[in-house]
Amino acid sequence: MLSENEIKILDFLKRRKESTSQEIAEGTGLPLSSVFSIIATLESKGIVKVISEETRKVVRLTDEGKLRTEQGLPEDRLVTLLNGRPLKIQELRNALGKDFEIGFGWARRKGLITLENDTVIPKVSQYVSPEYTALKDLQAGKEPTGEVLEILLRRKLVEVKEEKMLRVQLLREVETRPAELYVTHEMLTTGSWREYEFKPYNVEANPPFFPIGKTHYFRDFIEKVKDLMVGLGFVEVSGDFVETEFFNFDMLFQPQDHPAREIHDSFVIEGKGNLPGSDLVRKVKEVHEKWWRYSWSEDNARRLVLRSQTTAVTARVLSGAPKRIRAFTIGKVFRPDSIDATHLIEFHQMDGLVIEEDFTFRDLLSTLRDIFQGLGVKQVKFKPGYFPFTEPSVEVYGFIEGLGWVEMAGAGLLRKEVTEPAGVFSPAGAWGIGIDRLAMLFLGVKDIRDLYSLDIEYLRSRRVI
Ligand SMILES: N[C@@H](Cc1ccccc1)C(=O)O
């Protein structure tokens, strides 16, 4: 029992006895990936034998290369269009569309044209680029080398790929008569399937690879965190990347132009923002001047920064003076730093806020424990910490197999100096969790930059979680 494609390959091999997978693909018109899987099936049936397997580097046309092989290179087309006479740029642009820029650039660089005001003057009446010839040759099976290859690579018309090559031998001749069929609806309803013999599935054969669209894996992780928080009864809130110092620092009781503000650096943005219109600003000024003993400046509070902590969103929620709330926000924050495998200048935080009449420090710790449990961190430990806006404050550590205790979050009860100017008089718990680090631990990512990778091959290789 042989399938149609198996027969194709066997017929091809009969004439050759021995052949490479690439020759088979070429000779039968089957895609290389199918050839691999059919050879595996034929080998398991004892009809062919794979005598060697190697990987070699091959030059392949990219999608753009294929297109140019059909249409011609933009500079070739431009010269053809000119046909030996000068033409206005606009006419060429109309004729070539978005290829005009590329064609014009290359034609000029190659000295095929000159420009006088808005008129393009041809220097040659005909032109076939060596690149185009090389693409055609490649299509016919002759790989480019040397300088042309380099230019083609640079122009992204070809790419060098690793390709597996099997050398296959026919072990015995078999009668190549198709007898297998796939079962159809009709066979089932009429019962005629009983008269057929069916092909067993080869579950070990490698199927062809079809890339599917999927969400970026880090985005997926962030969605999971959001789902968890919503499941725990929190509402999601969000804020802008560009924030006034007022919400990023002042409302969080971090004094202006003072070392306590420098708990971390921030990026400054030109211009000034608006402050809230309530008496919140006046009360924040009061509390700063009373306890930090300096003259608080409204103008400084209007300065703009890229938010350096999502606690700025917490401050905005507070400014609405909620009586009772369970809210969280997740998003990017920005801090100057030198970039390496564990540091970026933009990363993600998840800040949370609980305001409840009899909310206690113990409630805060158990909420954090719940969140980390939900994220899959079973063992959590708390250490005293310091943040300008919370008292008491804790640092949260989670135990990760193979790594030990890892710092994951900062938290605490918001100080009265933070809540009261906003008109909040109930206890309020708050925290900020570093999301990138968590994601790296869970997704097995060693370099933080990979979380933001746009490399399509890498992203395809990531599992969907
Ligand atoms: N914003 C703090 C974390 C934090 C948030 C809320 C309360 C306490 C601490 C940081 O970025 O380090």
The ligand as an SDF file (V2000), in Angstrom:
LIG
                    3D

 12 12  0  0  0  0  0  0  0  0999 V2000
    7.5120   51.8860   43.2510 N   0  0  0  0  0  0  0  0  0  0  0  0
    8.4160   51.0810   44.0440 C   0  0  0  0  0  0  0  0  0  0  0  0
    7.7530   49.8160   44.5090 C   0  0  0  0  0  0  0  0  0  0  0  0
    6.6560   50.0300   45.4890 C   0  0  0  0  0  0  0  0  0  0  0  0
    5.3660   50.2740   45.0850 C   0  0  0  0  0  0  0  0  0  0  0  0
    4.3400   50.4860   45.9890 C   0  0  0  0  0  0  0  0  0  0  0  0
    4.6360   50.4140   47.3590 C   0  0  0  0  0  0  0  0  0  0  0  0
    5.9040   50.1630   47.7840 C   0  0  0  0  0  0  0  0  0  0  0  0
    6.8900   49.9700   46.8650 C   0  0  0  0  0  0  0  0  0  0  0  0
    9.6390   50.7530   43.1470 C   0  0  0  0  0  0  0  0  0  0  0  0
    9.5840   50.9540   41.9750 O   0  0  0  0  0  0  0  0  0  0  0  0
   10.6390   50.2820   43.6240 O   0  0  0  0  0  0  0  0  0  0  0  0
  1  2  1  0
  2  3  1  0
  2 10  1  0
  3  4  1  0
  4  5  1  0
  4  9  2  0
  5  6  2  0
  6  7  1  0
  7  8  2  0
  8  9  1  0
 10 11  2  0
 10 12  1  0
M  END
$$$$
